[in-house]
Amino acid sequence: MNQWSEDLISVEQARTLDGLFQQRVKRSPDRLAYRHYDRHTKAWQDLSWQEMGRRVARWQAVLKQQGLHPGDRVALSLRNSPDWVAFDQASLGLGLVVVPLYTDDRPDNVAYILQDAAVKLLLVQDSARWKRLARAIPADSPLQRVLIQDSSDGNGGLAASDARVRRVADLMPAQDLTMLPRHGDPHSLASIVYTSGTTGRPKGVMLSHHNMLSIAHASITVIDCFQEDQFLSFLPLSHTLERTAGYYLPIMTGSSVAYSRSIGQLAEDLTLLRPTVLIAVPRIFERVYGRITSQMQKRTLLPRLLFRAAVRVGWLRFERSQGRVGLRPSLLLWPLLDRLVASKVTARLGGRLRIAVSGGAPLSAEIARLFIGLGIPILQGYGLTESSPVVSVNPLEDNDPSSVGVPLRGVEVRTGEDDELLVRGPGVMLGYWNNHSATAKMIDQEGWLHTGDQARIENNHIYITGRIKDILVLSNGEKVPPGDMELAIALDPLVSQVMVLGEGRPYLSALVVVDADHWPALAQDCGLDPMARESLEHHRVTGAVLHRIKEMLKQFPGYAKVRRVTLLLEPWTVENGMLTPTLKIKRAQVLKHHQAAVDAMYQ
């Protein structure tokens, strides 16, 4: 760390996101920029900033051939890679507006986004993805050009049969080119990021160059980053947290980024690439936590006792470093416990990790305690797409894991009516695309962004205490409006009452009270006795109900998918305390009453 150095590019020097990239290429042409795994050569490849600059310039040449004009929308559905960055930078450098898409989103949802944003050009990973999507594209779509990234034998035929389709390899110039200079407006629209809201269809969050630049820079005022840092990127770049903090921020600091091959290979990539900075959603830490605790349950008594002691003493060590506890005799055991236990866990994460940021959803206190106790510095943060997205994060030297940190420099926070957390600052979005009424509800006349989360603010730390909006936040950070889903599911005559669950969980599930008149027919169709209570739990019945739910949720985003269901015959009523006098479901009471069934759906 003594030899690590800072080389920050200020917001004023960058002006725009493409200006930021050009500044970095000029400053650090020969330093490592990106590391990625080439699936053709089956080897890791490194790219310097200068080499990335050339790649961006070639992409600009491709885009200039397409008859696009500044302000036109272009979309991409790619795996995280240097080409994601190159396409983004080339587009921004031509004044185009980038619409990022999730690679695993449902075709009809992607088609809606393309139509809503009037996207003219789309870059997709391969021909198979385009074939699935093409069937959902309406005849009057504004989409004029589709570029297919991966070359294969099938792509040529597809390009011949569809006038919109071209292979990137056929358009990309072989010679080195120079990026085009641009003096763009920092406050102009840079990207439209679609996020779920209180309706079935997602809303397009309009973010300017200055929005994302200012938040990237403000994040560095809370957490130091250096040229020698290496970020490991595995959250989709369509996720705004990864885009701002894991892509634009490293350009600002001159740090390198390594792209993980896949979530399935993440554990191997951590030990191979040995990152110093990790940005993740709680789901990643939950998986590692589950793996560790499962392994410990299989061990004998002594290793289990040593592990618990390491976590307990390590936590005390952390609390002492934060100035919250004094010297304790048990701290003398740490060198031994570190050697026997903690260092073996940190080695699985590469052994060099100095910052692990968790955002997008609440992180369990138990999980935070385990990782921090073992010497892995998890910093919980908070934000939303509409704030570009970071609002707050815990500093290393003032880390309270029960909070979501301190506000970034330049970001104002306060609580309003019903203790709602309000945010104002340079990262607040320009508004929702084509949706002025939704914008007016989200941002008041004084410029305060209404988050929908309840909070308290103590010692400059923000503590989230609840949610005003009825929105579930999954452990991967996706936000899902259960009320709208429940209304859609309840349209099925089989469903008498329904409650969608998933807060802090990896996927959605549902409690369904089946209609007494329709239940016998369903059971008999599945070859079961409707009078037998165990028939409610039979896989043929639950499978049939899940299929029906899927049909009812066709208009919702791809991640709004119910994966588990518990069927009930007893209705929720005012008399049994499950409904209010106005016949609204008391979610907390229903959840408490059926807690065992809910837990079973997540085992």
Secondary structure, 3 states (H helix, E strand, C coil): CCCCCCCCCCHHHHCCHHHHHHHHHHHCCCCEEEEEEECCCCEEEEEEHHHHHHHHHHHHHHHHCCCCCCCCEEEEECCCCHHHHHHHHHHHHCCCEEEECCCCCCHHHHHHHHHHCCEEEEEECCHHHHHHHHCCCCCCCCCCEEEECCCCHHHHHHHHHCCCEEEHHHHCCCCCCCCCCCCCCCCCEEEEEEECCCCCCCEEEEEEHHHHHHHHHHHHCCCCCCCCCEEEECCCCCCHHHHHHHHHHHHHHCCEEEECCCCCCHHHHHHHHCCCEEEECHHHHHHHHHHHHHHHHCCCHHHHHHHHHHHHHHHHHHHHHCCCCCCCHHHHHHHHHHHHHHHHHHHHCCCCCCEEEECCCCCCHHHHHHHHHCCCCEEEEEECHHHCCEEEECCHHHCCCCCCCEECCCCEEEECHHHEEEEECCCCCCEECCCHHHHHHHECCCCCEEEEEEEEEECCEEEEEEECCCCEECCCCCEECHHHHHHHHCCCCCEEEEEEECCCCCCEEEEEEECCCCHHHHHHHCCCCCCCHHHHHCHHHHHHHHHHHHHHCCCCCCCCCEEEEEEECCCCCCCCCCECCCCCECHHHHHHHCHHHHHHHCC
